[in-house]
């Protein structure tokens, strides 16, 4: 298929935007080549500016759980836009979206709306430090929590590393109070608390990792997270920007029986519009200005378009059989991809939770960044382009999860499996 228009568009974009994109994940750096430019979307389909159609398994990196242009979401946006696009003042939609979140997520008693997942995690960390009066935050290698300075920190090859930023522009002073540990390693977490536990304000983690591919936390690791933070008086921050309302209506924390102190949300709660949120126990959230003294503000926070789209999305998810449909489609896709990879004798493993999954070109179970990094990324790149040529749009990196929507039909799932079988046969 021809992508000449996208090629010209990318050349034009590179003249006015760094790397030609507004987010690095869009640049196809993980698979080589040049990105395609999208013109429109409907249901499970994307259409590029050359007129090529693709089955979309990215869904704007997770938010489009109902597919593109769901009638309820479009109707809510049309009504909202007629009333005005931004007021910088309280609205009933803000309250209604907050009520829906609190109703769904038992660990959240109060919530603050922001504009992005990055804002949510940044604010939750500031709140944890303000609430506890402590400086150190623990994160895990391979967990992405947005482009917050203090969280753009790399781990050492074996031991935990304090204060080593891995992005230019992030100073050692900013990063020195971030402790990075291996994911799924309860012993490393216990050792860290034994050393600096009295200085730890909080531990932030993804309950299902999405940015080193889909990685599931072990039961022992989940227990250690809750036990150690409670024992040492630190806050447990569950980053559900990707997983919230995606893997389950009540979030990934409900699948694992966890009750974190703070939860960050985004993506699905905006129905495809820019949004973020953080929430938790009322006694903690009341430390935020103006109820308390921890500062956080935002001109467009609680934007009426984003809240209207989010309300419509959450109501459809709550009042329909969306999750049973997603489970049926996702389990069939996962099963079919594994069967196709086995038939072609492609070394692989597949990880899935609900409607997010990753096919790793790696025969061993992926439990952390070290095992994820052993994946055959050149082979994944060939797989990506083979699927794209067959009309299937997958994540442009081995280290990202794909997402199924309620708009994907059984027939489209089967055609995706057939495309994968053809592609594997050509690798």
LONU-895466 format. One record per residue (C-alpha): residue in three letters; x, y, z. Coordinates in steps of 0.2 Angstrom, whole numbers, plus 5000, padded with zeros to 4 digits. Each point is the difference from the previous one (the first is absolute). Layout:
<nodes>
(node ALA; (X; Y; Z))
...
</nodes>
This chain:
<nodes>
(node UNK; (5000; 5000; 5000))
(node UNK; (5006; 5018; 4996))
(node UNK; (5005; 5011; 5014))
(node UNK; (5007; 5014; 4990))
(node UNK; (4988; 5014; 5008))
(node UNK; (5006; 4994; 5017))
(node UNK; (5018; 5001; 4995))
(node UNK; (4998; 5018; 4993))
(node UNK; (4990; 5005; 5016))
(node UNK; (5014; 4993; 5011))
(node UNK; (5013; 5010; 4991))
(node UNK; (4990; 5016; 5002))
(node UNK; (4997; 4996; 5019))
(node UNK; (5019; 4998; 5003))
(node UNK; (5003; 5018; 4994))
(node UNK; (4989; 5007; 5014))
(node UNK; (4999; 4987; 5014))
(node UNK; (5015; 4991; 5009))
(node UNK; (5001; 4983; 4991))
(node UNK; (4984; 5004; 4991))
(node UNK; (4989; 4994; 5014))
(node UNK; (4992; 5007; 5016))
(node UNK; (5004; 4984; 5010))
(node UNK; (5014; 4988; 4997))
(node UNK; (4989; 4984; 5000))
(node UNK; (4993; 5006; 4983))
(node UNK; (5017; 5001; 4991))
(node UNK; (5002; 4982; 4996))
(node UNK; (5017; 5000; 5008))
(node UNK; (4997; 4982; 5007))
(node UNK; (4996; 4993; 4983))
(node UNK; (5010; 5011; 4987))
(node UNK; (4992; 5009; 4986))
(node UNK; (4988; 5015; 5000))
(node UNK; (4984; 5002; 5009))
(node UNK; (4983; 5000; 4991))
(node UNK; (4989; 5015; 5002))
(node UNK; (4982; 4997; 5005))
(node UNK; (4986; 5010; 4992))
(node UNK; (4985; 4992; 5009))
(node UNK; (4993; 4986; 5010))
(node UNK; (4984; 4991; 5002))
(node UNK; (4996; 4985; 5011))
(node UNK; (5015; 4988; 5000))
(node UNK; (5007; 5008; 4984))
(node UNK; (5014; 5013; 4996))
(node UNK; (5001; 5009; 4983))
(node UNK; (5017; 5008; 4995))
(node UNK; (5002; 5014; 4989))
(node UNK; (5004; 4989; 4985))
(node UNK; (4983; 4992; 5003))
(node UNK; (5006; 4983; 5007))
(node UNK; (4989; 4992; 5013))
(node UNK; (5007; 4991; 5016))
(node UNK; (4992; 4990; 5014))
(node UNK; (5006; 5011; 5015))
(node UNK; (5007; 4990; 5015))
(node UNK; (5008; 5016; 5008))
(node UNK; (4984; 5010; 5003))
(node UNK; (5009; 5016; 5004))
(node UNK; (5012; 4990; 5011))
(node UNK; (4985; 4993; 5010))
(node UNK; (4986; 5013; 5002))
(node UNK; (4989; 4994; 4986))
(node UNK; (4993; 4985; 5009))
(node UNK; (4983; 5003; 4991))
(node UNK; (5008; 5002; 4983))
(node UNK; (5001; 5017; 4991))
(node UNK; (4984; 5011; 4998))
(node UNK; (4989; 4990; 5012))
(node UNK; (4982; 5008; 4998))
(node UNK; (4998; 5003; 5019))
(node UNK; (5017; 5009; 5001))
(node UNK; (4997; 5010; 4984))
(node UNK; (4983; 5006; 5006))
(node UNK; (5007; 5005; 5017))
(node UNK; (5014; 5010; 4991))
(node UNK; (4988; 5008; 4988))
(node UNK; (4989; 5006; 5014))
(node UNK; (5015; 5006; 5011))
(node UNK; (5008; 5010; 4986))
(node UNK; (4984; 5010; 4997))
(node UNK; (5000; 5005; 5018))
(node UNK; (5018; 5006; 4999))
(node UNK; (5018; 4992; 4999))
(node UNK; (5007; 5007; 5016))
(node UNK; (4995; 5011; 5015))
(node UNK; (5014; 4999; 5013))
(node UNK; (4986; 4998; 5013))
(node UNK; (4991; 4986; 5009))
(node UNK; (4988; 4989; 4990))
(node UNK; (4988; 4986; 5004))
(node UNK; (5009; 4989; 4987))
(node UNK; (5016; 5000; 5011))
(node UNK; (4990; 4995; 5015))
(node UNK; (4991; 4986; 4990))
(node UNK; (5016; 4993; 4993))
(node UNK; (5007; 5000; 5018))
(node UNK; (4985; 4991; 5007))
(node UNK; (5001; 4987; 4986))
(node UNK; (5019; 4997; 5004))
(node UNK; (4997; 4999; 5019))
(node UNK; (4985; 4988; 4997))
(node UNK; (5011; 4988; 4990))
(node UNK; (5016; 5000; 5010))
(node UNK; (4998; 4996; 5018))
(node UNK; (5017; 5007; 5005))
(node UNK; (4995; 5017; 4994))
(node UNK; (4990; 5011; 5011))
(node UNK; (5005; 5017; 4993))
(node UNK; (5007; 5004; 4983))
(node UNK; (5009; 5015; 4991))
(node UNK; (4998; 5002; 4981))
(node UNK; (5015; 5005; 4990))
(node UNK; (5005; 5001; 4982))
(node UNK; (5011; 4984; 4997))
(node UNK; (5007; 4985; 5008))
(node UNK; (5017; 5009; 5002))
(node UNK; (4991; 5013; 5010))
(node UNK; (4991; 4987; 5010))
(node UNK; (5016; 4991; 5005))
(node UNK; (5010; 5016; 5003))
(node UNK; (4986; 5006; 5012))
(node UNK; (4998; 4984; 5009))
(node UNK; (5019; 4999; 5004))
(node UNK; (5000; 5018; 5006))
(node UNK; (4985; 4996; 5011))
(node UNK; (5008; 4984; 5007))
(node UNK; (5015; 5011; 5005))
(node UNK; (4990; 5014; 5007))
(node UNK; (4989; 4987; 5010))
(node UNK; (5014; 4990; 5007))
(node UNK; (5013; 5014; 5001))
(node UNK; (5013; 4988; 4993))
(node UNK; (5011; 5002; 4984))
(node UNK; (5003; 4983; 4992))
(node UNK; (4988; 4992; 4987))
(node UNK; (5003; 4982; 4994))
(node UNK; (4996; 4995; 4982))
(node UNK; (5004; 4985; 4989))
(node UNK; (5011; 4998; 4985))
(node UNK; (4989; 4998; 4984))
(node UNK; (4985; 5009; 5008))
(node UNK; (4996; 5016; 4991))
(node UNK; (4991; 5014; 5010))
(node UNK; (5000; 5014; 4988))
(node UNK; (5014; 5012; 4996))
(node UNK; (5002; 5006; 5018))
(node UNK; (5018; 5006; 5004))
(node UNK; (5001; 4990; 5016))
(node UNK; (4994; 4984; 4991))
(node UNK; (5011; 5000; 4985))
(node UNK; (5013; 4990; 5009))
(node UNK; (5010; 4985; 4995))
(node UNK; (5003; 4985; 5010))
(node UNK; (5018; 4992; 5002))
(node UNK; (5003; 4983; 4993))
(node UNK; (4998; 4991; 5016))
(node UNK; (4999; 5010; 5016))
(node UNK; (4987; 5015; 5003))
(node UNK; (5006; 5016; 4994))
(node UNK; (4997; 5017; 5008))
(node UNK; (5000; 5016; 4990))
(node UNK; (5006; 4995; 4983))
(node UNK; (4989; 5010; 4987))
(node UNK; (4999; 4992; 4982))
(node UNK; (4994; 5015; 4991))
(node UNK; (5010; 5016; 4996))
(node UNK; (4992; 5014; 5009))
(node UNK; (4996; 4990; 5016))
(node UNK; (5012; 5005; 5013))
(node UNK; (5008; 4989; 5013))
(node UNK; (4992; 5011; 5013))
(node UNK; (4983; 4997; 4993))
(node UNK; (5002; 4981; 4999))
(node UNK; (5010; 4997; 5016))
(node UNK; (4985; 4996; 5010))
(node UNK; (4994; 4987; 4988))
(node UNK; (5005; 4982; 5004))
(node UNK; (4998; 4987; 4985))
(node UNK; (4998; 4982; 5004))
(node UNK; (4997; 4985; 4988))
(node UNK; (4981; 4996; 4998))
(node UNK; (4993; 4984; 5007))
(node UNK; (5015; 4998; 5012))
(node UNK; (4992; 5000; 5018))
(node UNK; (5018; 4997; 5008))
(node UNK; (5007; 5016; 4992))
(node UNK; (4985; 5010; 5006))
(node UNK; (5002; 4993; 5018))
(node UNK; (5019; 5004; 5000))
(node UNK; (4996; 5018; 4994))
(node UNK; (4988; 5003; 5014))
(node UNK; (5012; 4992; 5013))
(node UNK; (5013; 5013; 4994))
(node UNK; (4990; 5016; 4998))
(node UNK; (4982; 4996; 5005))
(node UNK; (4998; 5014; 5012))
(node UNK; (5004; 5012; 4985))
(node UNK; (4988; 4993; 4987))
(node UNK; (4985; 5010; 4996))
(node UNK; (4992; 4988; 4988))
(node UNK; (5002; 4986; 4988))
(node UNK; (4993; 5002; 4982))
(node UNK; (4996; 4985; 4989))
(node UNK; (4990; 4994; 4986))
(node UNK; (4988; 4986; 5005))
(node UNK; (5002; 4993; 4982))
(node UNK; (5015; 5007; 4991))
(node UNK; (4997; 5007; 4983))
(node UNK; (5016; 5009; 4994))
(node UNK; (5012; 4985; 5000))
(node UNK; (4986; 4990; 4993))
(node UNK; (4986; 4992; 5010))
(node UNK; (5008; 4994; 5016))
(node UNK; (4990; 4993; 5015))
(node UNK; (5006; 5002; 5018))
(node UNK; (5002; 4984; 5010))
(node UNK; (4990; 4997; 5016))
(node UNK; (5015; 5001; 5011))
(node UNK; (5005; 5017; 4992))
(node UNK; (4982; 5007; 5002))
(node UNK; (5000; 4994; 5019))
(node UNK; (5017; 5008; 5003))
(node UNK; (4994; 5017; 4992))
(node UNK; (4985; 5001; 5012))
(node UNK; (5008; 4993; 5015))
(node UNK; (5017; 5010; 5000))
(node UNK; (4992; 5016; 4996))
(node UNK; (4987; 4998; 5014))
(node UNK; (5013; 4994; 5012))
(node UNK; (5012; 5015; 4997))
(node UNK; (4986; 5013; 4999))
(node UNK; (5003; 5004; 4981))
(node UNK; (4986; 5002; 4987))
(node UNK; (4997; 4987; 4987))
(node UNK; (4996; 5009; 4983))
(node UNK; (4992; 4989; 4987))
(node UNK; (5003; 5007; 4983))
(node UNK; (4984; 4995; 4990))
(node UNK; (5001; 5013; 4986))
(node UNK; (5001; 4985; 4988))
(node UNK; (4991; 4987; 5009))
(node UNK; (4986; 5010; 5009))
(node UNK; (4983; 4995; 4992))
(node UNK; (5010; 4990; 4987))
(node UNK; (5004; 4983; 5007))
(node UNK; (4985; 5001; 5012))
(node UNK; (4986; 5013; 5004))
(node UNK; (5007; 5002; 5018))
(node UNK; (5018; 5000; 4994))
(node UNK; (5015; 4987; 5001))
(node UNK; (5000; 5003; 5018))
(node UNK; (4983; 4991; 5001))
(node UNK; (5007; 4985; 4991))
(node UNK; (5014; 4998; 5013))
(node UNK; (4990; 5005; 5015))
(node UNK; (5011; 5015; 5004))
(node UNK; (4995; 5016; 5009))
(node UNK; (5013; 5013; 4996))
(node UNK; (5001; 5017; 5009))
(node UNK; (5000; 5010; 4984))
(node UNK; (4995; 4995; 4982))
(node UNK; (5004; 5009; 4984))
(node UNK; (4989; 4999; 4985))
(node UNK; (4999; 5007; 4982))
(node UNK; (4996; 4993; 4983))
(node UNK; (4983; 4991; 5001))
(node UNK; (4993; 5013; 5012))
(node UNK; (5001; 5013; 4987))
(node UNK; (4992; 4990; 4986))
(node UNK; (5014; 5005; 4988))
(node UNK; (5003; 5018; 5006))
(node UNK; (5014; 5006; 5010))
(node UNK; (4997; 4997; 5018))
(node UNK; (5008; 4993; 5016))
(node UNK; (4995; 4998; 5018))
(node UNK; (5007; 4994; 5017))
(node UNK; (4990; 4995; 5015))
(node UNK; (5000; 4991; 5016))
(node UNK; (4995; 5000; 5019))
(node UNK; (4992; 5017; 5004))
(node UNK; (5012; 5003; 5015))
(node UNK; (5014; 5000; 4987))
(node UNK; (4991; 5009; 4986))
(node UNK; (4995; 5014; 5012))
(node UNK; (5019; 5005; 5001))
(node UNK; (4998; 5008; 4982))
(node UNK; (4997; 5018; 4999))
(node UNK; (4987; 5008; 5003))
(node UNK; (4995; 4987; 5013))
(node UNK; (5019; 4998; 5005))
(node UNK; (5017; 5008; 4996))
(node UNK; (5006; 4988; 4986))
(node UNK; (5000; 5011; 4985))
(node UNK; (4992; 4994; 4983))
(node UNK; (4990; 5009; 4987))
(node UNK; (4996; 5000; 4982))
(node UNK; (4991; 5012; 4988))
(node UNK; (4991; 4987; 4990))
(node UNK; (4998; 4987; 5014))
(node UNK; (4983; 4992; 4999))
(node UNK; (4997; 5007; 4982))
(node UNK; (4982; 4998; 4996))
(node UNK; (5003; 4990; 4983))
(node UNK; (5012; 4988; 5009))
(node UNK; (4988; 4997; 5014))
(node UNK; (4985; 4998; 4989))
(node UNK; (5009; 4987; 4989))
(node UNK; (5006; 4991; 5016))
(node UNK; (4983; 4999; 5008))
(node UNK; (4992; 4993; 4984))
(node UNK; (5014; 4987; 4999))
(node UNK; (4999; 4994; 5018))
(node UNK; (4981; 4999; 4999))
(node UNK; (5001; 4989; 4985))
(node UNK; (5013; 4989; 5009))
(node UNK; (4990; 4999; 5016))
(node UNK; (4983; 4997; 4992))
(node UNK; (5005; 4987; 4986))
(node UNK; (5008; 4984; 4998))
(node UNK; (5016; 5008; 4993))
(node UNK; (5012; 4991; 5011))
(node UNK; (4993; 4982; 4996))
(node UNK; (5001; 5005; 4981))
(node UNK; (5018; 5007; 5003))
(node UNK; (5005; 4984; 5009))
(node UNK; (4993; 4989; 4986))
(node UNK; (5008; 5009; 4986))
(node UNK; (5017; 5002; 5009))
(node UNK; (5001; 4982; 5005))
(node UNK; (4997; 4995; 4982))
(node UNK; (5013; 5012; 4993))
(node UNK; (5013; 4994; 5013))
(node UNK; (4996; 4982; 4997))
(node UNK; (5001; 5002; 4981))
(node UNK; (5016; 5010; 5000))
(node UNK; (5008; 4986; 5011))
(node UNK; (4994; 4987; 4988))
(node UNK; (5007; 5009; 4985))
(node UNK; (5017; 5003; 5008))
(node UNK; (5001; 4982; 5005))
(node UNK; (4996; 4994; 4983))
(node UNK; (5014; 5011; 4992))
(node UNK; (5012; 4994; 5014))
(node UNK; (5002; 5018; 5006))
(node UNK; (5008; 5001; 5017))
(node UNK; (4987; 5010; 5011))
(node UNK; (4990; 5003; 5015))
(node UNK; (4984; 5009; 5002))
(node UNK; (4994; 5010; 5015))
(node UNK; (4982; 5006; 5002))
(node UNK; (4989; 5008; 5013))
(node UNK; (4983; 5004; 4994))
(node UNK; (5000; 5010; 4984))
(node UNK; (5019; 5004; 5000))
(node UNK; (5013; 4988; 4995))
(node UNK; (5018; 4999; 4992))
(node UNK; (5007; 4986; 4989))
(node UNK; (5018; 5000; 5005))
(node UNK; (5013; 4993; 4988))
(node UNK; (5008; 4991; 5014))
(node UNK; (4997; 4982; 5006))
(node UNK; (5002; 5003; 5019))
(node UNK; (4987; 5008; 5011))
(node UNK; (5002; 5019; 5001))
(node UNK; (5000; 5006; 5018))
(node UNK; (5010; 5015; 5000))
(node UNK; (5010; 5012; 4989))
(node UNK; (5015; 4988; 5000))
(node UNK; (4990; 4986; 4992))
(node UNK; (4990; 5012; 4989))
(node UNK; (5016; 5007; 4993))
(node UNK; (5005; 4983; 4994))
(node UNK; (4986; 5000; 4987))
(node UNK; (5005; 4999; 4981))
(node UNK; (4996; 5018; 4995))
(node UNK; (5006; 4998; 4982))
(node UNK; (4988; 4986; 4998))
(node UNK; (4986; 5010; 5008))
(node UNK; (5004; 5014; 4988))
(node UNK; (4997; 4988; 4985))
(node UNK; (4984; 4994; 5008))
(node UNK; (4994; 5018; 5002))
(node UNK; (5002; 5004; 4982))
(node UNK; (4993; 4984; 4994))
(node UNK; (4985; 5003; 5010))
(node UNK; (4998; 5018; 4994))
(node UNK; (5002; 4995; 4982))
(node UNK; (4985; 4988; 5004))
(node UNK; (4990; 5014; 5007))
(node UNK; (5003; 4997; 5019))
(node UNK; (5006; 5015; 5010))
(node UNK; (5010; 4993; 5015))
(node UNK; (5011; 5009; 5013))
(node UNK; (5016; 5007; 4991))
(node UNK; (5011; 4992; 5014))
(node UNK; (5003; 4983; 5007))
(node UNK; (4998; 5009; 5017))
(node UNK; (4982; 5006; 4999))
(node UNK; (4984; 4991; 5003))
(node UNK; (4986; 4998; 4987))
(node UNK; (4982; 5004; 5004))
(node UNK; (4984; 4992; 4995))
(node UNK; (4984; 5010; 4999))
(node UNK; (4981; 4996; 5000))
(node UNK; (5000; 5005; 4982))
(node UNK; (5010; 4985; 4994))
(node UNK; (4989; 4987; 4993))
(node UNK; (5003; 4981; 5001))
(node UNK; (5003; 5001; 4981))
(node UNK; (5013; 5013; 5002))
(node UNK; (5009; 4991; 5014))
(node UNK; (5001; 4984; 4989))
(node UNK; (5006; 5011; 4985))
(node UNK; (5014; 5007; 5012))
(node UNK; (5005; 4982; 5005))
(node UNK; (5001; 4995; 4981))
(node UNK; (5011; 5015; 4997))
(node UNK; (5011; 4995; 5014))
(node UNK; (5002; 4983; 4993))
(node UNK; (5004; 5006; 4983))
(node UNK; (5013; 5012; 5008))
(node UNK; (5008; 4987; 5011))
(node UNK; (5002; 4989; 4984))
(node UNK; (5010; 5014; 4992))
(node UNK; (5012; 5003; 5015))
</nodes>
